[in-house]
Amino acid sequence: MSKNSINSQQAKSAQRHLNIADIKEGVITLKDGSLRAVLMVSSINFALKSIEEQDAIIHQYQAFLNSLDFSVQIIVSSRALNIDNYLQELETKEKEQTNELLRIQIAEYLQFIKGLVQMASIVSKTFYIVVPFALSEEKGKGIFAKLKAGLKSKTKITYKDEDFKRYKDQLFQRVDHIIESLRGVGIRMTPLNTQELIELYYSLYNPGISEKRGLAEINELDIAQ
């Protein structure tokens, strides 16, 4: 058996243990049929705001929480920042520089960055909001339909295209509500598309590999379950 075949089997074996059934059109479908959208969220420096601005942000955020009639998940991803490519670029510029003074300055700056990385771990933080929608939450569904959906939660659920579109629309109504509610705080958000969602989950489960070689385009990926 070839090495590529073994790696492919290991990947598919790992996928069976994940709760993700499908990722398409910027939506994650879990095996129980519930949907998820993921928003990448910008940050604000709260400590640098004036007292009045801090109070306004707190009240706006409180109003946002009170406006929710569904749960959300806030995730902070902390990763050691990989600046190897940046260091290599500096080394290349140092060798190519014909001005002796500029070459010395680049060399000194390069040594400073290397020393800084050795002394302290440079961490990047990325913020996400995960927005859920479950079939049992669909408005207008009777108690028996909701009970039936709950009984099916242990099996992998797939949707027809028209059903998926309807549930996706309801999910993104929630996404739009979150974006509008937090816009006044000064926070910018954008929903992750399909390629970005796959890269996010790939990097979460394969941090070392994704940092070294990244991920191919979506049409080049084998994400079969």
N, C-alpha and C positions, 0 to 999 in steps of 0.2 A: 504494500500500500504506500502511495506517495505521500510526501510531507504535506503537500497542498490538500490532499484528500483527508488526511488526519485533522489538519487545522479546520477544514470545512465542517467535519463531523463534530469537532469540539465546539465550534461556534454555534451550530444548530442545537447541540445538547444544552448549551448555556441559555439559548433563547427559550427553550421549553420551561425554564425555571423563572423567566420574567413574566410579569403580569400584562405585558403589552401584546395585543393581538395584531395591531396594524397602525401605521402612521401614514396619513395621506391628507392632502389639502390643508396642511397646517394643524391637523387634529390627531391626537393620540386616542386610539380606541383600545380600551382594556378588555381582557378576556371575559369580564362579566357584562360587557356591553356599554359600560359607562364611558363618557368622553372626557378628554382633558385638552385644554389649550394652555400654552405657557407664554407668559409675557416676560420679556427682558426689561428690567427697570433700572433707570438711572438713579444716582444717589445725590443727596444734597448735604452740604456741610452745615449741620444744625448748630454746631458750636460757634460758628462765625456769624450767625444771625443775631440781630438785635433782640432784646427781650420782647418787643412788640411782635416782631416777625416770628419768633419761636412760639409765642402764644397763639398767633394766627395759624401756624402750621399744626399745632396740637389740636386746636378746635376743628380745623378742616379734616384732620385725620380721624378725629372722634366722630364727626358727622359721616365720614365715609364708612366707618365700621358700623354705625347705627343704621345705615342705609342698606346694608347687606341682608338679604333673606336666604343666603346660601353660604356655605363654607368656602374659604380659600386657604391655600397653603403658601406661606412665604418662605423662600429658600435662599440662604446665603451660601454661595460656593466659594471657598477659599482655596487657592492653588498657589504653589510656589511659582513665581514668574520665571519662565525660561527665556533668557536673553542671549543665548549662544549665537543666534543668527546676527543679533545686533553687534556682539563683540567681533564676530568674523568680518562684518562689514567695516567696522572701525580698523581692524588689522589690514584689510585690503586698501582702505583709503590711506592708511599710514605708508604702505609700500608704494602707492601710486603718487603720493604727494611730492612735487618737485621743489616746493618752497621749504627750505630747511626749518625755518621758524615754525611754520604751520605743522610740519611733520613732527617736531618735538612736542608741540602742544597736543596733537592727537595722541601721541605715545603716552604723555603724562595723564591725559584724560582717560585713556584706556586702562592704565595701571590703577587709577583712582576707582574706576567702576569695578574692576576685578577685585580690588581690596574691599570695596563696599559689599560686594556679593559674598565674599568669604567671611566677613565679620557679622553680617546680619542677613537673615532670610527675607528676601523680597517677595511679598505675597500680594497677589491680585484678588480682589473680591468682586464677584458678580452676583447681582440680585435678580431673583425671579419671583413671579406670582403664578401659581398654578390654579387654573379656574376649572371646576368640575361641572359636569352635567350627567345625571343618571336618568335612565329611561323612566324610572318610577317617579321622577320629579316632573314629568311632562304635564302641563296644565290640562285639565279636562279629563284625565284618566280616572276611571272608577276604581274602587277599592279592590275589586277582583283582578283587574288588569295589573295593578301595582303588586298585588300578592303573587300573581303569576310571574311577573318580572323578577321578584325576589327569589322565587323558587328556582329560576333558571340561572341565578347568579353564579352557581358553581360550574356551569358549562360555558364553553366558548360561544359567544353570540356574534352573529354576523348580520348586517343590515342590507336591505335593498337600497339602491342608489337614491330613490326618492325619500326613504326614511332617514338615511344618513344625512341628506341635505337638510331635512326639517330639523333634526336634532342639532346639526352643526349651526344652523341659524339661531336656535335658542341658546346654544353655548356662546356664540359671539355677541348676542345681546348682552350677556353678562360681561363679556370682555369690554364692550363699548362702555358699559356703565362704570366699570372700574377705571378705565382710561379717563373718562370725563370727570369722575369724582376726584381723582388725584391730580388732575391738571392744575388746579388752583394752588396746590402745594408747591408747584415747581418741579414735579417729577415727570419725566418723559418715559413713555413705555411703547414697546412695539411687540406684536405677537411674533413668535418664531415660526418660520415657514417649515415645510417638510424637511428640506435638507438640513436646516439649522437644528431641528428637533432630533434628527438622527445623529448629527454630530455631537449634540449635547449628551445624549444617552450613551453614545459610543465612548465619549471621553470620560463619563462618570464610571463606566465599568472597565475601561482600558486606559487609565490615565497616562501610563508610561508610553504605550504605543502611539496614542493620538498626539502626544507632544512631539514625538520624533518624526513621524511621517504624515500626520494629518489623515484626512479622510477623502476618498474619491467622490466624484459627483454622484448624485442619487441614481442616475441611470446605469452606473457602473457597479452598484452595490448589490450584493446578494442578501436580501433581508427576508427570505422566505422562512416561514415558521415550520 
